[in-house]
C-alpha cells in the first residue's frame, strides 16, 4: 500500500496532541509518520528539523488558544465589556482539550530560555487582554491587572484539577457564576 503524504497541518495537529501528552520527548518523527501512515520525507518537506516542528506546533497552539479567541471576542463590537468578559470566561472554562500542553511548554522553557520567554509573552498577552476588558468594565488599572492575575492563576489551577475529566456545560456555568460576582465586586 502506498504511503500517504500528510499535510503540514496533519503533522502539526498530531504533534500538538503528542506534545500535550508527553512533551518534546513524545515527538518521535518515525512514530508520528507511522501514525499518519506517511513517510519521514513528508515531515522533512515541511519542517527541516524537530526544532522548527516544535516552533510550528507552539505557534499553532498559540493561534488556536489565544489569538483567534481574542479576535473572535473583539469582533463583537455590540457586546458590552462585561459581556466580553463573560464570553472569555465561557471559552476558558468550556474546554480541557489541551491536557498538559502548558505544563510541557513550561518544562521546555526550563532548558530553553527562548521558549520560556515565548510562554511568558503569550501569558502576558492573555493577561493584558483580560486587564483591558476589566478596565473597560470600569476597574482601575491596578485592580484590573491584579484581578487578571488572580483569574488566570485560578484558571490554571482549575485546569490542572479538571484536565482528565469530561466537562459538561453546567461546569462552565458554575465557574462563571463563581467568578463574575468577584469581578463585579472589585469595581463597586
PEPERA-V499188 format. One line per field, one symbol per residue. ss: DSSP state (@ for helix, = for strand, . for the rest). Layout:
# PEPERA-V499188
ss->???
This chain:
# PEPERA-V499188
ss->.......@@@@@@@@@@@@@@@@@@@..@@@@@@@....@@@@@@@@..@@@@@@@@@@@@@@@@@@@@@@@@@......@@@@@@@@@@@@........@@@@@@@@@...@@@@@@@@@@@@@@@@@@@@@@@@....@@@@@@@@@@@@@@@@@@@@@@......@@@@@@@@@@@@@@@@@...
